[in-house]
Amino acid sequence: MSGALKPLSLLGAMVLTAITLGCSTIPESELQPGQRPALETTEAGLWMHMDKMEANLRKSGRIVEDPAVNDFLSDLTCRLEPDYCQTVRIYVVDVPYFNATMAPNGMMQVWTGFLLRAENESQVAFVLSHELAHYVKRHSLQRWIDIKNKLNASQILSVLTAAAGVGYVGTMGDLAMLASVLSFSREQEREADDRGFERAAQAGFDVGEAAALWEALRTERAASDKKDSWIFLSTHPGIDERIASLKAKSQAGQALAAGAPGDDGFRSAVAPHLDEWLGDELTRGEYAESEVLFRRLLKAGRNRGLLHFYLGELYRKRRGDGDMDLAIAEYRLALAETGCPPRAHRSVAQALIRTGQPVEALKSLERYLEADPDAPDRRIVEQQLQELR
Amino acid sequence: MLRGICIFLVLVLSGCAAASFTKEQPGRHDVGSSYTIETTQAWSRHPGPPVWRTIDGKFLGTLSTWSNLKEGDSLLPQIDKKTPEFRSDSTPIEVAELVSDSIEAVVSGADVTIKDFKPIAFGARDGFSFELFYSQEGLSKRGLAAGALHDGKLDLILFLAPSEYYFDHYAPEVQRIVASVETRA
């Protein structure tokens, strides 16, 4: 996965090292379990700034604190890398884009946009395993030394000055640009794929799910009219190459491991967040991508009431030709399912008003107030009811 | 290429556009051609778009105003992603969605909650008001919105401030401003 935030973290390390150090040698050895870098090293400076970034992250107000989600991810990490999991801190960050990152000091970020897109435990495992491989292989340090040896101090400080204004999570444009400056090399990504796949397969996860996740992302991305919104793809080898490679590994790995996707733990952990994360997904305004995603999650058997409701929201907000009719159809499907929020009645009423069906709209608004008598918008809905009568 | 990226980032992130605030004395002020408001305190006015005012600074309270927003207009300038647009046939409920979606488009993870959504008089027009609650990088924010739909257009006043101290401190002034609206025919 991409280090969308990792570049920002790496930039912090430049403060210490950009001017005072000359060329450094890129380390070849893996990080040992429990190992911390010696204080006088470039790596120690990098870790120190990662620690500062981590402190900022904890104060960001963007961390999902739910123990069920965090325990699920921690347990998964320990299954994947039992020797390292005690030194890895996982933060679930409320950002609706697909991404996960691993900092050299053991700080892992898992964005909610990734958890929304994963269908099962195995898909989460392969992504985490890939990130853990970057950590064990010390790729951030290697990349940083490589870059530092190529840039002069003024170039580094120019980027650093700019980055200081980005903050913890800047706009997607800022992040994409910074990521393009300091992304992992293709060779490092391949290495992380290799180790990550091997560890996940050894831990018993379904080896076919790694390629399946990327294929789903490829389909989602193909629907986009704005390809650069996929920050993780801007920092990774071609998606086609990755899928082919993972499929080849999968075919070889099937002889070694016969894992299962492992749905139950993952789905139950994230289920309470699905409403919020689906809503966050729509705030991206990338409706074509979101439509593909929501349909995929429906097919995968996720909460039908919520997914039909959010498909209704998507069509109602997109307002293309025929979208209001599509929205009404989705709301009605949602309302026939358990798990549909009461506000679906209010939403379908707005779509019915738009399509010239005031009688049906009135009934829906009445049902909304029946279903949610303490609705925070009760008085404005009552006014709308008066106008419809 | 890297040099270009550096220069671009420095320019963009350092806010190279010169601030053009004007000190605005208490009194009645035009909001576009659609309505006027009356302030009882001195505000610093930024021409926008959208026009916004502050007393203690941008992060401690902003009063934004829109006049005659029409089909396809956004509350905020387009950024690097699609910004929600106003539709001329919107209902008040959809205006509240426009406001919350616009905040969520620029404040990732804001998770805006709307409360106390009710009809009010907006000058001579039937209007609406609602409160907003959300989080911005760990800081609890609160807002008050008031507006009216007329002839397929939207007039809107939106005050946003940290929940702690600043919202309550300026809420009386903002409520006076909303009550002072005089609409033009």
Interface residues (C-beta under 8 A of the other chain):
Chain A: K59 S60 G61 R62 D94 V95 P96 L151 Q155 S158 V159 T161 A162 A163 A164 G165 V166 G167 Y168 V169 T171 M172 G173 D174 M177 L178 S180 V181 S229 E276 G279 D280 L282 T283 R284 G285 E286 K317 R319 R346 Q350 I353 R354 P376 D377 R378 R379 I380 V381 Q383 Q384
Chain B: L2 R3 I5 C6 I7 F8 L9 V10 V12 L13 S14 G15 I79 D80 K81 K82 T83 P84 R87 D89 T91 P92 I93 E94 A96 E97 D101 E104 A105 S108 G109 D111 T113 I114 K115 D116 F117 K118 P119 F128 F130 S135 Q136 E137 G138 L139
